[in-house]
Amino acid sequence: MEDTESFTLLPIRLDPTSKAITSTSNSRALQEELATLNNLHRSLLSIESPVPPPPIPVNPKRSANITKLRESGNTEFRKGKHQEAIKFYGLGLQMALTRPLWEPQGLVRDEVAGLYANRAQAHMAMMNWVEGAVDAEASVEAKRVGNAKAWWRRGRCLLEMGRLEEAKEWVGRGLEMEGNEADLVGLLKEIEERRKRA
């Protein structure tokens, strides 16, 4: 096994004209790796057509499908079909989280934050407090500021599970991020009242 703590400086040279990499080292493994790398470089240079640019920065079809899944989830939620809503939000999350890496991460974060927050609400409607808390926290991780609903939903889930200290701490952090948002202030008062009774 190689020692990962040590560094060995190898005598490597780059030919300025051909851009080929060579070495005076007697290491067979190094010579084989350099030969492979130089062959790859030559093959890329000999390609007739230029390398195409990446596709459009944002695939509009994927964006439309994610929006459609979110709206379908919202429709099912309004009908009281919470399990169906969770399924649609989950499909939307899958699609949003598998966007190619060249697409803007801000877009992915916004989509994911909204879908997680909505799925948390659907779990809460079914009194799945643990799942709701996990989804709300994931929503906050994706988007900390401007996401008061997710902060409130996790706080409510923690309160319903009887985890009063965690709920108080969570809502307090939410208030730091969101300012004096009315729903969070109201939830904090409710938590304080419950703590006094306990």
Backbone bond lengths (Angstrom), bond angles and torsions (degrees), N, CA, C in turn:
res aa  C-N    CA-C-N  psi(-1)  N-CA   C-N-CA  omega(-1)  CA-C   N-CA-C  phi
1 M - - - 1.458 - - 1.527 109.10 -
2 E 1.305 116.19 137.75 1.465 120.26 -178.28 1.518 110.76 -76.31
3 D 1.296 114.80 148.12 1.451 120.77 176.94 1.521 108.30 -81.75
4 T 1.332 117.09 114.17 1.470 120.48 -177.65 1.515 112.66 -80.99
5 E 1.325 117.16 -6.14 1.455 120.72 -178.55 1.527 112.66 -89.19
6 S 1.329 117.62 -16.81 1.465 119.09 -177.11 1.531 110.55 -103.85
7 F 1.312 115.26 155.60 1.454 122.55 -178.74 1.517 108.37 -123.44
8 T 1.338 115.63 130.39 1.464 119.81 178.61 1.520 108.30 -115.75
9 L 1.314 116.07 120.74 1.462 121.05 178.42 1.523 107.99 -81.61
10 L 1.339 115.90 119.28 1.463 120.65 -178.98 1.521 109.70 -98.19
11 P 1.334 116.95 144.07 1.468 120.04 179.49 1.536 110.39 -78.05
12 I 1.314 115.83 88.15 1.462 121.67 -178.48 1.518 108.87 -110.36
13 R 1.337 115.82 140.72 1.467 121.41 -178.29 1.520 109.05 -132.01
14 L 1.338 116.89 139.32 1.464 122.80 177.09 1.520 108.65 -107.13
15 D 1.330 116.06 121.56 1.466 120.73 177.35 1.528 107.65 -72.69
16 P 1.339 118.79 121.03 1.469 120.60 -175.32 1.531 113.80 -64.95
17 T 1.328 118.24 -27.82 1.470 119.79 -178.28 1.523 111.96 -84.10
18 S 1.313 116.86 -54.15 1.472 119.53 -175.25 1.526 112.40 -89.01
19 K 1.313 117.63 -14.32 1.463 124.85 -176.78 1.529 111.94 65.28
20 A 1.334 117.07 19.39 1.460 121.52 177.20 1.521 109.18 -77.74
21 I 1.321 115.85 143.55 1.454 121.48 179.92 1.523 108.05 -103.13
22 T 1.328 116.39 129.23 1.463 121.56 179.42 1.519 109.67 -129.80
23 S 1.340 115.08 166.08 1.456 120.19 179.46 1.522 109.35 -147.04
24 T 1.317 115.90 148.00 1.463 121.14 176.25 1.524 110.56 -92.80
25 S 1.314 116.95 3.25 1.458 121.63 179.91 1.534 109.98 -69.82
26 N 1.332 116.96 148.79 1.455 122.08 178.16 1.523 112.49 -89.30
27 S 1.323 117.82 5.07 1.465 121.56 -177.97 1.525 110.67 -68.81
28 R 1.327 116.10 118.67 1.463 120.95 179.36 1.535 110.45 -63.54
29 A 1.337 117.62 -42.43 1.466 121.40 -179.56 1.524 111.04 -60.27
30 L 1.331 116.49 -43.22 1.466 120.55 179.08 1.522 110.42 -64.25
31 Q 1.341 117.92 -43.78 1.468 121.15 -179.47 1.532 110.63 -62.48
32 E 1.336 117.77 -39.14 1.468 121.50 178.76 1.526 110.64 -66.24
33 E 1.330 116.96 -43.10 1.474 120.97 178.95 1.527 111.03 -63.08
34 L 1.322 116.80 -43.00 1.465 120.27 179.70 1.530 110.95 -66.25
35 A 1.336 117.36 -38.49 1.470 120.56 177.83 1.518 109.90 -62.67
36 T 1.335 117.37 -44.07 1.468 121.47 178.24 1.524 110.66 -61.78
37 L 1.319 116.94 -45.70 1.460 121.79 -179.98 1.529 111.19 -62.45
38 N 1.333 117.87 -43.93 1.465 121.32 179.32 1.533 111.28 -65.97
39 N 1.330 117.58 -38.51 1.469 120.66 177.10 1.522 111.09 -63.79
40 L 1.322 116.46 -42.11 1.462 120.81 177.94 1.528 109.88 -61.98
41 H 1.327 116.39 -44.68 1.457 120.74 179.50 1.528 111.07 -59.98
42 R 1.330 117.44 -45.72 1.471 120.91 179.11 1.520 111.58 -63.57
43 S 1.332 116.50 -39.45 1.474 119.07 -179.11 1.530 110.64 -67.11
44 L 1.326 117.64 -36.52 1.465 120.03 178.11 1.532 111.23 -68.02
45 L 1.332 115.91 -35.24 1.468 119.58 178.98 1.520 111.92 -70.20
46 S 1.327 116.61 -28.34 1.465 119.52 -175.43 1.530 112.96 -86.96
47 I 1.313 117.78 -1.26 1.467 119.95 178.77 1.522 108.45 -64.49
48 E 1.336 115.16 131.02 1.470 121.43 -176.66 1.534 112.07 -62.80
49 S 1.322 115.64 -51.14 1.466 118.21 -176.42 1.523 109.68 -93.97
50 P 1.311 117.23 151.27 1.467 119.72 178.81 1.531 110.00 -68.11
51 V 1.308 115.35 157.56 1.460 120.88 178.89 1.528 108.13 -67.27
52 P 1.328 117.11 128.85 1.466 119.18 -177.67 1.533 110.94 -68.81
53 P 1.310 116.62 149.98 1.466 119.48 176.61 1.526 109.54 -69.97
54 P 1.320 117.28 163.11 1.464 117.89 176.97 1.527 109.60 -62.41
55 P 1.321 116.74 158.59 1.470 119.45 179.33 1.524 111.20 -60.15
56 I 1.323 115.14 176.35 1.457 119.52 179.25 1.527 109.61 -49.24
57 P 1.328 117.84 143.57 1.464 120.53 -174.73 1.533 113.91 -53.58
58 V 1.312 117.78 -38.00 1.466 120.37 179.97 1.525 107.87 -131.33
59 N 1.319 115.50 126.37 1.456 120.48 178.25 1.524 108.86 -77.33
60 P 1.346 118.07 111.61 1.463 119.69 -176.10 1.529 112.84 -65.06
61 K 1.330 117.48 -29.15 1.472 119.84 179.08 1.525 110.51 -66.26
62 R 1.324 115.87 -43.49 1.473 119.47 179.49 1.527 109.44 -63.04
63 S 1.336 117.04 -44.41 1.469 120.27 179.08 1.524 110.89 -59.54
64 A 1.335 116.51 -43.72 1.467 120.89 179.88 1.526 110.89 -63.77
65 N 1.333 116.77 -40.42 1.468 119.81 -179.94 1.523 111.73 -67.11
66 I 1.327 116.74 -39.57 1.470 120.04 178.40 1.527 109.67 -63.88
67 T 1.333 116.04 -43.20 1.471 120.23 178.44 1.526 110.56 -62.58
68 K 1.328 116.10 -42.01 1.470 120.66 -179.62 1.535 110.78 -63.52
69 L 1.331 116.94 -41.93 1.471 119.97 178.60 1.527 110.82 -64.56
70 R 1.335 116.12 -39.95 1.469 119.15 178.76 1.537 110.50 -64.76
71 E 1.332 116.49 -43.72 1.468 119.89 179.50 1.526 111.38 -65.71
72 S 1.331 116.99 -37.40 1.476 120.40 176.82 1.524 109.77 -63.31
73 G 1.334 116.07 -41.21 1.460 119.81 176.39 1.518 111.74 -62.11
74 N 1.337 116.69 -41.91 1.469 120.97 178.26 1.531 110.89 -62.54
75 T 1.333 116.26 -41.13 1.470 120.87 179.37 1.529 110.29 -62.46
76 E 1.332 116.86 -46.91 1.465 120.68 179.70 1.528 110.80 -64.29
77 F 1.326 116.90 -36.29 1.464 120.39 178.47 1.524 110.13 -62.83
78 R 1.341 116.29 -45.22 1.474 120.08 180.00 1.529 111.65 -63.44
79 K 1.333 117.16 -30.27 1.473 121.25 177.59 1.521 112.02 -77.55
80 G 1.329 116.68 -8.36 1.462 120.48 -178.44 1.519 112.81 87.54
81 K 1.317 117.64 8.32 1.468 122.04 178.51 1.533 108.25 -93.41
82 H 1.312 114.82 74.79 1.459 120.50 -171.84 1.531 113.26 -67.33
83 Q 1.333 117.31 -36.19 1.462 119.59 179.74 1.534 110.20 -64.51
84 E 1.337 116.67 -40.00 1.469 120.90 177.33 1.531 110.37 -65.04
85 A 1.332 115.75 -40.90 1.468 119.97 178.34 1.525 110.18 -60.20
86 I 1.334 116.95 -43.03 1.467 121.11 178.95 1.523 109.93 -60.38
87 K 1.319 116.55 -40.01 1.467 120.61 179.92 1.534 110.59 -62.87
88 F 1.329 116.80 -45.99 1.472 120.04 179.98 1.530 111.49 -64.38
89 Y 1.331 116.99 -42.73 1.462 119.50 178.50 1.527 110.51 -63.21
90 G 1.325 116.68 -38.98 1.463 120.64 178.51 1.527 111.85 -62.89
91 L 1.332 116.52 -41.85 1.468 120.21 177.63 1.527 110.82 -64.59
92 G 1.334 116.18 -40.46 1.463 120.21 176.87 1.525 111.34 -62.26
93 L 1.329 116.36 -40.39 1.471 120.62 177.89 1.518 111.19 -63.08
94 Q 1.335 116.27 -43.91 1.468 120.03 178.18 1.519 110.60 -56.58
95 M 1.331 115.41 -45.98 1.460 119.90 -177.62 1.532 111.00 -67.73
96 A 1.316 117.52 -40.59 1.471 120.80 -178.94 1.527 111.23 -68.47
97 L 1.324 116.43 -39.38 1.464 120.05 -176.56 1.526 113.17 -76.30
98 T 1.321 117.46 -12.24 1.471 119.47 179.18 1.522 111.52 -105.72
99 R 1.315 116.85 20.10 1.467 119.35 174.27 1.524 109.05 -61.88
100 P 1.333 118.01 147.29 1.470 119.82 176.96 1.529 110.90 -62.02
101 L 1.322 115.20 154.19 1.472 120.43 -174.25 1.520 113.98 -65.89
102 W 1.333 118.23 -20.99 1.461 118.42 -178.11 1.527 112.11 -79.85
103 E 1.323 117.96 -11.03 1.463 119.54 178.68 1.530 109.44 -77.12
104 P 1.334 117.46 149.48 1.470 121.05 -174.75 1.531 112.59 -59.30
105 Q 1.322 115.95 128.78 1.458 120.91 -178.71 1.530 112.06 -68.85
106 G 1.329 117.19 -26.82 1.465 119.74 177.03 1.516 111.47 -62.17
107 L 1.329 116.36 -39.26 1.465 121.54 177.97 1.528 109.88 -63.57
108 V 1.323 116.19 -45.17 1.465 121.06 -179.73 1.529 109.77 -61.67
109 R 1.327 116.33 -44.78 1.472 120.21 -179.11 1.528 111.35 -60.86
110 D 1.335 117.38 -43.07 1.470 120.47 179.56 1.524 111.08 -63.45
111 E 1.340 116.19 -46.07 1.467 119.65 -179.69 1.524 110.86 -61.88
112 V 1.321 115.72 -47.58 1.464 121.14 -177.02 1.530 110.75 -64.71
113 A 1.323 117.05 -42.14 1.465 120.40 -179.88 1.526 110.81 -60.20
114 G 1.334 116.95 -45.21 1.464 120.67 179.97 1.519 112.69 -65.22
115 L 1.329 116.64 -42.65 1.470 120.45 -179.09 1.530 111.82 -67.16
116 Y 1.332 116.45 -42.26 1.468 119.03 177.56 1.530 111.05 -64.02
117 A 1.335 116.71 -41.66 1.469 120.15 -179.90 1.526 110.49 -62.87
118 N 1.327 116.69 -42.37 1.468 120.11 179.37 1.526 111.03 -66.46
119 R 1.344 116.37 -41.50 1.468 118.74 -179.91 1.528 110.05 -66.18
120 A 1.339 116.84 -34.10 1.471 120.19 176.12 1.522 110.22 -61.38
121 Q 1.325 116.71 -41.78 1.463 120.83 179.44 1.526 110.74 -63.36
122 A 1.345 117.08 -40.67 1.462 120.24 178.97 1.531 110.56 -65.34
123 H 1.333 117.17 -39.60 1.467 119.95 176.37 1.529 110.33 -63.92
124 M 1.318 116.46 -39.64 1.460 119.88 179.78 1.523 111.16 -63.66
125 A 1.331 116.83 -37.40 1.462 120.68 179.26 1.531 110.92 -63.67
126 M 1.342 116.42 -26.56 1.465 121.22 178.78 1.531 111.23 -95.72
127 M 1.326 116.10 5.32 1.470 123.91 -177.82 1.525 111.83 61.42
128 N 1.313 116.77 31.12 1.463 122.75 171.86 1.524 106.65 -88.92
129 W 1.329 116.45 76.54 1.464 120.56 -170.82 1.523 112.68 -65.13
130 V 1.318 117.29 -38.85 1.462 119.75 -178.03 1.529 110.15 -65.39
131 E 1.336 116.53 -48.94 1.466 120.26 179.72 1.521 111.11 -62.43
132 G 1.326 116.48 -40.15 1.461 120.56 177.71 1.519 111.75 -62.10
133 A 1.343 115.77 -42.20 1.467 119.82 179.44 1.520 111.32 -64.03
134 V 1.333 116.75 -41.09 1.466 120.91 -179.55 1.526 110.30 -64.86
135 D 1.336 116.97 -45.94 1.468 120.07 -179.58 1.526 111.82 -65.61
136 A 1.326 117.13 -40.06 1.465 119.79 179.44 1.529 110.51 -64.45
137 E 1.331 116.05 -39.78 1.467 119.13 178.44 1.531 110.58 -65.59
138 A 1.337 116.70 -39.81 1.471 120.17 177.62 1.524 110.34 -62.50
139 S 1.320 117.10 -37.40 1.460 121.17 177.59 1.522 110.84 -63.45
140 V 1.327 116.22 -43.00 1.468 120.62 179.22 1.523 110.48 -66.32
141 E 1.337 117.27 -38.44 1.465 120.13 177.71 1.525 110.90 -61.20
142 A 1.324 116.61 -36.75 1.461 120.32 179.58 1.526 111.46 -73.04
143 K 1.343 116.09 -35.18 1.470 120.07 -176.65 1.523 108.52 -149.81
144 R 1.329 116.08 102.89 1.468 120.65 -174.59 1.526 113.21 -77.62
145 V 1.328 116.80 -43.94 1.466 120.65 -175.30 1.528 109.00 -100.94
146 G 1.325 115.99 141.64 1.465 119.86 -179.90 1.518 111.28 79.29
147 N 1.322 117.01 26.92 1.458 121.78 -177.00 1.531 109.24 -136.94
148 A 1.333 115.76 48.57 1.465 121.35 -174.41 1.529 112.34 -60.30
149 K 1.340 116.76 -34.35 1.468 119.28 -179.04 1.520 111.12 -60.79
150 A 1.323 117.08 -41.76 1.468 120.07 -179.35 1.531 110.52 -67.91
151 W 1.327 116.99 -40.83 1.467 119.98 176.78 1.534 108.89 -59.16
152 W 1.337 116.70 -46.18 1.467 121.42 -178.41 1.527 110.66 -64.05
153 R 1.342 116.64 -43.40 1.469 119.74 -176.06 1.520 111.93 -63.66
154 R 1.314 117.54 -42.25 1.476 118.09 178.06 1.527 110.10 -66.96
155 G 1.329 116.89 -40.40 1.463 119.37 177.16 1.518 111.69 -59.49
156 R 1.320 117.30 -42.86 1.472 122.08 178.89 1.537 110.38 -63.63
157 C 1.337 116.84 -43.08 1.469 120.53 179.41 1.525 110.67 -62.03
158 L 1.330 116.67 -43.99 1.465 120.13 179.07 1.533 110.56 -62.97
159 L 1.324 116.30 -40.43 1.463 121.22 177.97 1.526 110.18 -61.53
160 E 1.326 116.97 -46.01 1.468 121.43 -178.56 1.522 111.57 -66.06
161 M 1.333 117.37 -27.47 1.471 120.68 177.60 1.537 111.08 -82.85
162 G 1.333 117.04 -4.85 1.453 120.56 -179.97 1.525 113.67 81.85
163 R 1.294 117.46 14.30 1.475 122.14 179.86 1.528 107.79 -93.70
164 L 1.329 114.75 71.43 1.467 121.70 -169.72 1.524 113.50 -65.85
165 E 1.337 117.04 -42.04 1.470 119.25 -179.11 1.530 110.59 -63.91
166 E 1.335 115.88 -45.08 1.470 119.86 178.51 1.521 110.58 -62.45
167 A 1.338 115.95 -41.76 1.464 120.45 -179.64 1.527 110.42 -61.21
168 K 1.348 115.82 -44.59 1.468 119.88 -179.92 1.521 110.64 -61.72
169 E 1.334 116.11 -45.59 1.468 120.56 -179.65 1.533 110.75 -63.85
170 W 1.324 116.36 -43.33 1.471 120.98 -179.04 1.531 111.10 -62.50
171 V 1.325 116.45 -48.79 1.469 120.38 -178.53 1.525 110.01 -65.44
172 G 1.335 117.05 -35.86 1.463 120.58 176.32 1.526 111.28 -60.27
173 R 1.325 116.57 -44.75 1.464 119.96 177.48 1.527 110.21 -65.64
174 G 1.328 116.86 -36.40 1.461 120.36 177.37 1.517 111.77 -62.48
175 L 1.328 116.22 -39.82 1.465 120.42 178.07 1.530 111.26 -66.39
176 E 1.336 116.58 -34.44 1.469 119.45 176.17 1.521 110.66 -62.79
177 M 1.331 116.19 -38.79 1.463 120.53 -177.30 1.533 112.37 -79.77
178 E 1.325 116.29 -36.86 1.466 120.54 -171.60 1.525 113.92 -103.99
179 G 1.306 118.26 0.86 1.461 119.74 -176.18 1.525 108.59 75.61
180 N 1.291 118.49 -161.30 1.466 121.33 -178.94 1.521 110.91 -84.82
181 E 1.316 116.55 66.19 1.460 122.83 178.53 1.524 108.13 -69.64
182 A 1.331 117.19 128.44 1.472 122.36 -169.99 1.524 113.65 -57.04
183 D 1.334 118.28 -44.80 1.465 120.32 -177.94 1.523 110.98 -64.25
184 L 1.329 117.02 -39.45 1.460 120.30 179.09 1.533 111.13 -68.03
185 V 1.337 117.05 -39.35 1.466 120.90 178.02 1.532 109.32 -62.49
186 G 1.348 116.70 -44.58 1.463 121.26 178.66 1.520 112.11 -62.03
187 L 1.325 116.26 -41.53 1.467 120.29 179.50 1.521 110.72 -66.09
188 L 1.321 117.28 -38.89 1.464 120.39 178.73 1.528 110.07 -62.63
189 K 1.343 118.08 -41.16 1.472 121.13 177.77 1.524 110.13 -62.35
190 E 1.335 116.26 -41.43 1.464 120.56 179.55 1.537 110.80 -63.58
191 I 1.318 116.26 -41.16 1.468 120.69 178.73 1.527 110.16 -63.30
192 E 1.345 116.41 -44.42 1.473 120.99 -179.94 1.529 110.59 -61.08
193 E 1.346 116.83 -41.75 1.472 120.36 179.84 1.530 109.65 -63.84
194 R 1.320 116.34 -43.69 1.470 121.04 -179.60 1.525 110.04 -64.08
195 R 1.327 117.57 -37.35 1.480 120.82 179.69 1.524 110.62 -66.67
196 K 1.345 117.11 -37.34 1.479 120.24 179.10 1.525 110.86 -65.34
197 R 1.348 116.01 -38.14 1.470 120.02 -179.88 1.523 111.77 -72.23
198 A 1.326 116.63 -27.72 1.492 119.67 -174.30 1.511 113.50 -77.78
